[in-house]
Amino acid sequence: MDRGTFLFGLWCLGISGLFLAGTVYAYSPFADGGRTAPRVGGVYGPTHK
């Protein structure tokens, strides 16, 4: 298998994994309301609009 094909497959797998994680957490950076990003290890992002 060509290295480029392998890297493209990994990239597609990563995008699919992020999509599934976003679906599980029902998180969207553009959503209004109570949906917030999962907070991991006390790391907090911006909370204002």
PDB file of N, H, CA, C and O in Angstrom:
ATOM      1  N   MET A   1       0.847  -1.176   0.000  1.00  0.00           N
ATOM      2  CA  MET A   1       0.000   0.000   0.000  1.00  0.00           C
ATOM      3  C   MET A   1       0.899   1.247   0.000  1.00  0.00           C
ATOM      4  O   MET A   1       1.929   1.295   0.672  1.00  0.00           O
ATOM      5  N   ASP A   2       0.485   2.224  -0.754  1.00  0.00           N
ATOM      6  H   ASP A   2      -0.352   2.186  -1.300  1.00  0.00           H
ATOM      7  CA  ASP A   2       1.225   3.477  -0.852  1.00  0.00           C
ATOM      8  C   ASP A   2       1.108   4.256   0.462  1.00  0.00           C
ATOM      9  O   ASP A   2       0.079   4.198   1.135  1.00  0.00           O
ATOM     10  N   ARG A   3       2.163   4.982   0.816  1.00  0.00           N
ATOM     11  H   ARG A   3       2.999   5.030   0.269  1.00  0.00           H
ATOM     12  CA  ARG A   3       2.156   5.744   2.073  1.00  0.00           C
ATOM     13  C   ARG A   3       1.077   6.832   2.053  1.00  0.00           C
ATOM     14  O   ARG A   3       0.436   7.085   3.074  1.00  0.00           O
ATOM     15  N   GLY A   4       0.874   7.470   0.911  1.00  0.00           N
ATOM     16  H   GLY A   4       1.394   7.265   0.082  1.00  0.00           H
ATOM     17  CA  GLY A   4      -0.153   8.514   0.803  1.00  0.00           C
ATOM     18  C   GLY A   4      -1.551   7.957   1.035  1.00  0.00           C
ATOM     19  O   GLY A   4      -2.375   8.594   1.692  1.00  0.00           O
ATOM     20  N   THR A   5      -1.818   6.780   0.501  1.00  0.00           N
ATOM     21  H   THR A   5      -1.148   6.263  -0.033  1.00  0.00           H
ATOM     22  CA  THR A   5      -3.112   6.143   0.709  1.00  0.00           C
ATOM     23  C   THR A   5      -3.314   5.803   2.180  1.00  0.00           C
ATOM     24  O   THR A   5      -4.406   5.980   2.720  1.00  0.00           O
ATOM     25  N   PHE A   6      -2.271   5.319   2.817  1.00  0.00           N
ATOM     26  H   PHE A   6      -1.384   5.175   2.378  1.00  0.00           H
ATOM     27  CA  PHE A   6      -2.342   4.984   4.233  1.00  0.00           C
ATOM     28  C   PHE A   6      -2.615   6.227   5.086  1.00  0.00           C
ATOM     29  O   PHE A   6      -3.455   6.191   5.985  1.00  0.00           O
ATOM     30  N   LEU A   7      -1.906   7.323   4.806  1.00  0.00           N
ATOM     31  H   LEU A   7      -1.224   7.352   4.076  1.00  0.00           H
ATOM     32  CA  LEU A   7      -2.114   8.558   5.572  1.00  0.00           C
ATOM     33  C   LEU A   7      -3.508   9.136   5.329  1.00  0.00           C
ATOM     34  O   LEU A   7      -4.130   9.664   6.251  1.00  0.00           O
ATOM     35  N   PHE A   8      -3.999   9.038   4.096  1.00  0.00           N
ATOM     36  H   PHE A   8      -3.494   8.609   3.347  1.00  0.00           H
ATOM     37  CA  PHE A   8      -5.353   9.500   3.809  1.00  0.00           C
ATOM     38  C   PHE A   8      -6.373   8.669   4.575  1.00  0.00           C
ATOM     39  O   PHE A   8      -7.355   9.212   5.082  1.00  0.00           O
ATOM     40  N   GLY A   9      -6.156   7.370   4.666  1.00  0.00           N
ATOM     41  H   GLY A   9      -5.359   6.929   4.254  1.00  0.00           H
ATOM     42  CA  GLY A   9      -7.046   6.504   5.437  1.00  0.00           C
ATOM     43  C   GLY A   9      -7.043   6.866   6.921  1.00  0.00           C
ATOM     44  O   GLY A   9      -8.093   6.874   7.564  1.00  0.00           O
ATOM     45  N   LEU A  10      -5.861   7.164   7.463  1.00  0.00           N
ATOM     46  H   LEU A  10      -5.008   7.157   6.941  1.00  0.00           H
ATOM     47  CA  LEU A  10      -5.785   7.596   8.861  1.00  0.00           C
ATOM     48  C   LEU A  10      -6.509   8.916   9.073  1.00  0.00           C
ATOM     49  O   LEU A  10      -7.186   9.101  10.084  1.00  0.00           O
ATOM     50  N   TRP A  11      -6.369   9.832   8.122  1.00  0.00           N
ATOM     51  H   TRP A  11      -5.819   9.681   7.301  1.00  0.00           H
ATOM     52  CA  TRP A  11      -7.044  11.133   8.216  1.00  0.00           C
ATOM     53  C   TRP A  11      -8.558  10.939   8.204  1.00  0.00           C
ATOM     54  O   TRP A  11      -9.268  11.550   9.002  1.00  0.00           O
ATOM     55  N   CYS A  12      -9.052  10.095   7.307  1.00  0.00           N
ATOM     56  H   CYS A  12      -8.476   9.598   6.659  1.00  0.00           H
ATOM     57  CA  CYS A  12     -10.490   9.814   7.242  1.00  0.00           C
ATOM     58  C   CYS A  12     -10.982   9.161   8.529  1.00  0.00           C
ATOM     59  O   CYS A  12     -12.065   9.480   9.019  1.00  0.00           O
ATOM     60  N   LEU A  13     -10.186   8.253   9.070  1.00  0.00           N
ATOM     61  H   LEU A  13      -9.306   7.994   8.672  1.00  0.00           H
ATOM     62  CA  LEU A  13     -10.550   7.599  10.319  1.00  0.00           C
ATOM     63  C   LEU A  13     -10.619   8.609  11.459  1.00  0.00           C
ATOM     64  O   LEU A  13     -11.517   8.535  12.298  1.00  0.00           O
ATOM     65  N   GLY A  14      -9.682   9.549  11.497  1.00  0.00           N
ATOM     66  H   GLY A  14      -8.953   9.610  10.815  1.00  0.00           H
ATOM     67  CA  GLY A  14      -9.689  10.586  12.525  1.00  0.00           C
ATOM     68  C   GLY A  14     -10.909  11.486  12.417  1.00  0.00           C
ATOM     69  O   GLY A  14     -11.530  11.810  13.429  1.00  0.00           O
ATOM     70  N   ILE A  15     -11.262  11.897  11.197  1.00  0.00           N
ATOM     71  H   ILE A  15     -10.758  11.634  10.374  1.00  0.00           H
ATOM     72  CA  ILE A  15     -12.444  12.739  10.995  1.00  0.00           C
ATOM     73  C   ILE A  15     -13.700  11.990  11.420  1.00  0.00           C
ATOM     74  O   ILE A  15     -14.574  12.562  12.071  1.00  0.00           O
ATOM     75  N   SER A  16     -13.793  10.724  11.059  1.00  0.00           N
ATOM     76  H   SER A  16     -13.082  10.260  10.530  1.00  0.00           H
ATOM     77  CA  SER A  16     -14.956   9.922  11.449  1.00  0.00           C
ATOM     78  C   SER A  16     -15.027   9.763  12.959  1.00  0.00           C
ATOM     79  O   SER A  16     -16.114   9.814  13.535  1.00  0.00           O
ATOM     80  N   GLY A  17     -13.882   9.571  13.609  1.00  0.00           N
ATOM     81  H   GLY A  17     -12.999   9.529  13.141  1.00  0.00           H
ATOM     82  CA  GLY A  17     -13.860   9.443  15.065  1.00  0.00           C
ATOM     83  C   GLY A  17     -14.302  10.716  15.749  1.00  0.00           C
ATOM     84  O   GLY A  17     -15.042  10.669  16.732  1.00  0.00           O
ATOM     85  N   LEU A  18     -13.856  11.861  15.239  1.00  0.00           N
ATOM     86  H   LEU A  18     -13.256  11.899  14.441  1.00  0.00           H
ATOM     87  CA  LEU A  18     -14.280  13.139  15.821  1.00  0.00           C
ATOM     88  C   LEU A  18     -15.776  13.365  15.608  1.00  0.00           C
ATOM     89  O   LEU A  18     -16.459  13.885  16.491  1.00  0.00           O
ATOM     90  N   PHE A  19     -16.282  12.978  14.446  1.00  0.00           N
ATOM     91  H   PHE A  19     -15.727  12.556  13.729  1.00  0.00           H
ATOM     92  CA  PHE A  19     -17.713  13.096  14.184  1.00  0.00           C
ATOM     93  C   PHE A  19     -18.523  12.243  15.159  1.00  0.00           C
ATOM     94  O   PHE A  19     -19.538  12.693  15.691  1.00  0.00           O
ATOM     95  N   LEU A  20     -18.068  11.009  15.390  1.00  0.00           N
ATOM     96  H   LEU A  20     -17.244  10.643  14.958  1.00  0.00           H
ATOM     97  CA  LEU A  20     -18.770  10.128  16.322  1.00  0.00           C
ATOM     98  C   LEU A  20     -18.679  10.645  17.760  1.00  0.00           C
ATOM     99  O   LEU A  20     -19.650  10.557  18.511  1.00  0.00           O
ATOM    100  N   ALA A  21     -17.524  11.181  18.145  1.00  0.00           N
ATOM    101  H   ALA A  21     -16.735  11.253  17.535  1.00  0.00           H
ATOM    102  CA  ALA A  21     -17.383  11.744  19.491  1.00  0.00           C
ATOM    103  C   ALA A  21     -18.304  12.948  19.660  1.00  0.00           C
ATOM    104  O   ALA A  21     -18.912  13.117  20.717  1.00  0.00           O
ATOM    105  N   GLY A  22     -18.412  13.784  18.631  1.00  0.00           N
ATOM    106  H   GLY A  22     -17.918  13.647  17.773  1.00  0.00           H
ATOM    107  CA  GLY A  22     -19.319  14.920  18.688  1.00  0.00           C
ATOM    108  C   GLY A  22     -20.769  14.486  18.775  1.00  0.00           C
ATOM    109  O   GLY A  22     -21.581  15.143  19.426  1.00  0.00           O
ATOM    110  N   THR A  23     -21.097  13.380  18.119  1.00  0.00           N
ATOM    111  H   THR A  23     -20.437  12.846  17.590  1.00  0.00           H
ATOM    112  CA  THR A  23     -22.457  12.856  18.192  1.00  0.00           C
ATOM    113  C   THR A  23     -22.763  12.319  19.580  1.00  0.00           C
ATOM    114  O   THR A  23     -23.860  12.532  20.098  1.00  0.00           O
ATOM    115  N   VAL A  24     -21.817  11.631  20.183  1.00  0.00           N
ATOM    116  H   VAL A  24     -20.926  11.459  19.763  1.00  0.00           H
ATOM    117  CA  VAL A  24     -22.021  11.058  21.512  1.00  0.00           C
ATOM    118  C   VAL A  24     -22.217  12.164  22.547  1.00  0.00           C
ATOM    119  O   VAL A  24     -23.101  12.069  23.398  1.00  0.00           O
ATOM    120  N   TYR A  25     -21.399  13.206  22.476  1.00  0.00           N
ATOM    121  H   TYR A  25     -20.681  13.284  21.784  1.00  0.00           H
ATOM    122  CA  TYR A  25     -21.490  14.296  23.449  1.00  0.00           C
ATOM    123  C   TYR A  25     -22.515  15.344  23.063  1.00  0.00           C
ATOM    124  O   TYR A  25     -22.766  16.263  23.843  1.00  0.00           O
ATOM    125  N   ALA A  26     -23.129  15.237  21.866  1.00  0.00           N
ATOM    126  H   ALA A  26     -22.925  14.490  21.232  1.00  0.00           H
ATOM    127  CA  ALA A  26     -24.083  16.222  21.351  1.00  0.00           C
ATOM    128  C   ALA A  26     -23.486  17.620  21.421  1.00  0.00           C
ATOM    129  O   ALA A  26     -24.154  18.572  21.822  1.00  0.00           O
ATOM    130  N   TYR A  27     -22.211  17.734  21.023  1.00  0.00           N
ATOM    131  H   TYR A  27     -21.668  16.961  20.697  1.00  0.00           H
ATOM    132  CA  TYR A  27     -21.494  19.003  21.110  1.00  0.00           C
ATOM    133  C   TYR A  27     -21.331  19.623  19.730  1.00  0.00           C
ATOM    134  O   TYR A  27     -20.958  18.957  18.765  1.00  0.00           O
ATOM    135  N   SER A  28     -21.616  20.899  19.669  1.00  0.00           N
ATOM    136  H   SER A  28     -21.919  21.440  20.453  1.00  0.00           H
ATOM    137  CA  SER A  28     -21.344  21.664  18.460  1.00  0.00           C
ATOM    138  C   SER A  28     -20.794  23.015  18.877  1.00  0.00           C
ATOM    139  O   SER A  28     -21.375  23.669  19.743  1.00  0.00           O
ATOM    140  N   PRO A  29     -19.692  23.451  18.287  1.00  0.00           N
ATOM    141  CA  PRO A  29     -19.156  24.757  18.664  1.00  0.00           C
ATOM    142  C   PRO A  29     -20.058  25.904  18.232  1.00  0.00           C
ATOM    143  O   PRO A  29     -19.865  27.035  18.677  1.00  0.00           O
ATOM    144  N   PHE A  30     -21.046  25.634  17.366  1.00  0.00           N
ATOM    145  H   PHE A  30     -21.202  24.715  17.004  1.00  0.00           H
ATOM    146  CA  PHE A  30     -21.922  26.680  16.863  1.00  0.00           C
ATOM    147  C   PHE A  30     -23.311  26.636  17.487  1.00  0.00           C
ATOM    148  O   PHE A  30     -24.150  27.478  17.166  1.00  0.00           O
ATOM    149  N   ALA A  31     -23.574  25.681  18.368  1.00  0.00           N
ATOM    150  H   ALA A  31     -22.892  24.997  18.629  1.00  0.00           H
ATOM    151  CA  ALA A  31     -24.911  25.537  18.940  1.00  0.00           C
ATOM    152  C   ALA A  31     -25.155  26.576  20.024  1.00  0.00           C
ATOM    153  O   ALA A  31     -24.246  26.951  20.764  1.00  0.00           O
ATOM    154  N   ASP A  32     -26.391  27.030  20.100  1.00  0.00           N
ATOM    155  H   ASP A  32     -27.130  26.725  19.498  1.00  0.00           H
ATOM    156  CA  ASP A  32     -26.803  27.932  21.176  1.00  0.00           C
ATOM    157  C   ASP A  32     -27.435  27.100  22.283  1.00  0.00           C
ATOM    158  O   ASP A  32     -27.939  26.004  22.037  1.00  0.00           O
ATOM    159  N   GLY A  33     -27.406  27.616  23.477  1.00  0.00           N
ATOM    160  H   GLY A  33     -26.997  28.506  23.677  1.00  0.00           H
ATOM    161  CA  GLY A  33     -28.085  26.924  24.565  1.00  0.00           C
ATOM    162  C   GLY A  33     -27.138  26.221  25.491  1.00  0.00           C
ATOM    163  O   GLY A  33     -26.000  26.648  25.686  1.00  0.00           O
ATOM    164  N   GLY A  34     -27.620  25.128  26.069  1.00  0.00           N
ATOM    165  H   GLY A  34     -28.545  24.781  25.911  1.00  0.00           H
ATOM    166  CA  GLY A  34     -26.912  24.468  27.142  1.00  0.00           C
ATOM    167  C   GLY A  34     -25.861  23.468  26.721  1.00  0.00           C
ATOM    168  O   GLY A  34     -25.247  22.846  27.587  1.00  0.00           O
ATOM    169  N   ARG A  35     -25.627  23.285  25.458  1.00  0.00           N
ATOM    170  H   ARG A  35     -26.126  23.791  24.754  1.00  0.00           H
ATOM    171  CA  ARG A  35     -24.626  22.307  25.037  1.00  0.00           C
ATOM    172  C   ARG A  35     -23.238  22.889  25.230  1.00  0.00           C
ATOM    173  O   ARG A  35     -22.904  23.933  24.671  1.00  0.00           O
ATOM    174  N   THR A  36     -22.448  22.212  26.016  1.00  0.00           N
ATOM    175  H   THR A  36     -22.719  21.364  26.470  1.00  0.00           H
ATOM    176  CA  THR A  36     -21.092  22.686  26.275  1.00  0.00           C
ATOM    177  C   THR A  36     -20.108  21.575  25.976  1.00  0.00           C
ATOM    178  O   THR A  36     -20.476  20.401  25.924  1.00  0.00           O
ATOM    179  N   ALA A  37     -18.890  21.940  25.784  1.00  0.00           N
ATOM    180  H   ALA A  37     -18.591  22.894  25.826  1.00  0.00           H
ATOM    181  CA  ALA A  37     -17.840  20.963  25.509  1.00  0.00           C
ATOM    182  C   ALA A  37     -17.560  20.149  26.763  1.00  0.00           C
ATOM    183  O   ALA A  37     -17.651  20.668  27.876  1.00  0.00           O
ATOM    184  N   PRO A  38     -17.219  18.874  26.590  1.00  0.00           N
ATOM    185  CA  PRO A  38     -16.827  18.083  27.763  1.00  0.00           C
ATOM    186  C   PRO A  38     -15.569  18.659  28.391  1.00  0.00           C
ATOM    187  O   PRO A  38     -14.613  18.986  27.688  1.00  0.00           O
ATOM    188  N   ARG A  39     -15.568  18.782  29.700  1.00  0.00           N
ATOM    189  H   ARG A  39     -16.345  18.517  30.270  1.00  0.00           H
ATOM    190  CA  ARG A  39     -14.424  19.372  30.402  1.00  0.00           C
ATOM    191  C   ARG A  39     -13.544  18.255  30.930  1.00  0.00           C
ATOM    192  O   ARG A  39     -13.984  17.405  31.704  1.00  0.00           O
ATOM    193  N   VAL A  40     -12.309  18.273  30.501  1.00  0.00           N
ATOM    194  H   VAL A  40     -11.952  18.964  29.872  1.00  0.00           H
ATOM    195  CA  VAL A  40     -11.387  17.184  30.837  1.00  0.00           C
ATOM    196  C   VAL A  40     -10.265  17.742  31.713  1.00  0.00           C
ATOM    197  O   VAL A  40      -9.593  18.697  31.325  1.00  0.00           O
ATOM    198  N   GLY A  41     -10.066  17.165  32.860  1.00  0.00           N
ATOM    199  H   GLY A  41     -10.612  16.389  33.175  1.00  0.00           H
ATOM    200  CA  GLY A  41      -8.928  17.492  33.701  1.00  0.00           C
ATOM    201  C   GLY A  41      -8.860  18.923  34.173  1.00  0.00           C
ATOM    202  O   GLY A  41      -7.767  19.445  34.395  1.00  0.00           O
ATOM    203  N   GLY A  42     -10.012  19.579  34.335  1.00  0.00           N
ATOM    204  H   GLY A  42     -10.899  19.154  34.154  1.00  0.00           H
ATOM    205  CA  GLY A  42     -10.022  20.938  34.833  1.00  0.00           C
ATOM    206  C   GLY A  42      -9.605  21.989  33.803  1.00  0.00           C
ATOM    207  O   GLY A  42      -9.318  23.131  34.164  1.00  0.00           O
ATOM    208  N   VAL A  43      -9.571  21.611  32.535  1.00  0.00           N
ATOM    209  H   VAL A  43      -9.804  20.683  32.242  1.00  0.00           H
ATOM    210  CA  VAL A  43      -9.236  22.575  31.487  1.00  0.00           C
ATOM    211  C   VAL A  43     -10.538  23.201  31.007  1.00  0.00           C
ATOM    212  O   VAL A  43     -11.428  22.503  30.523  1.00  0.00           O
ATOM    213  N   TYR A  44     -10.645  24.506  31.142  1.00  0.00           N
ATOM    214  H   TYR A  44      -9.921  25.073  31.535  1.00  0.00           H
ATOM    215  CA  TYR A  44     -11.877  25.192  30.770  1.00  0.00           C
ATOM    216  C   TYR A  44     -11.624  26.117  29.597  1.00  0.00           C
ATOM    217  O   TYR A  44     -10.614  26.818  29.549  1.00  0.00           O
ATOM    218  N   GLY A  45     -12.541  26.112  28.663  1.00  0.00           N
ATOM    219  H   GLY A  45     -13.362  25.542  28.702  1.00  0.00           H
ATOM    220  CA  GLY A  45     -12.454  26.999  27.511  1.00  0.00           C
ATOM    221  C   GLY A  45     -13.245  28.270  27.767  1.00  0.00           C
ATOM    222  O   GLY A  45     -13.706  28.505  28.884  1.00  0.00           O
ATOM    223  N   PRO A  46     -13.401  29.090  26.736  1.00  0.00           N
ATOM    224  CA  PRO A  46     -14.167  30.321  26.911  1.00  0.00           C
ATOM    225  C   PRO A  46     -15.631  30.020  27.189  1.00  0.00           C
ATOM    226  O   PRO A  46     -16.211  29.102  26.607  1.00  0.00           O
ATOM    227  N   THR A  47     -16.221  30.800  28.083  1.00  0.00           N
ATOM    228  H   THR A  47     -15.750  31.545  28.556  1.00  0.00           H
ATOM    229  CA  THR A  47     -17.626  30.582  28.456  1.00  0.00           C
ATOM    230  C   THR A  47     -18.506  31.743  28.032  1.00  0.00           C
ATOM    231  O   THR A  47     -19.699  31.750  28.334  1.00  0.00           O
ATOM    232  N   HIS A  48     -17.948  32.719  27.343  1.00  0.00           N
ATOM    233  H   HIS A  48     -16.979  32.713  27.097  1.00  0.00           H
ATOM    234  CA  HIS A  48     -18.729  33.867  26.905  1.00  0.00           C
ATOM    235  C   HIS A  48     -19.046  33.742  25.419  1.00  0.00           C
ATOM    236  O   HIS A  48     -18.470  32.920  24.707  1.00  0.00           O
ATOM    237  N   LYS A  49     -19.975  34.577  24.973  1.00  0.00           N
ATOM    238  H   LYS A  49     -20.443  35.245  25.552  1.00  0.00           H
ATOM    239  CA  LYS A  49     -20.297  34.593  23.549  1.00  0.00           C
ATOM    240  C   LYS A  49     -19.769  35.842  22.919  1.00  0.00           C
ATOM    241  O   LYS A  49     -19.938  36.045  21.716  1.00  0.00           O
TER     242      LYS A  49
END
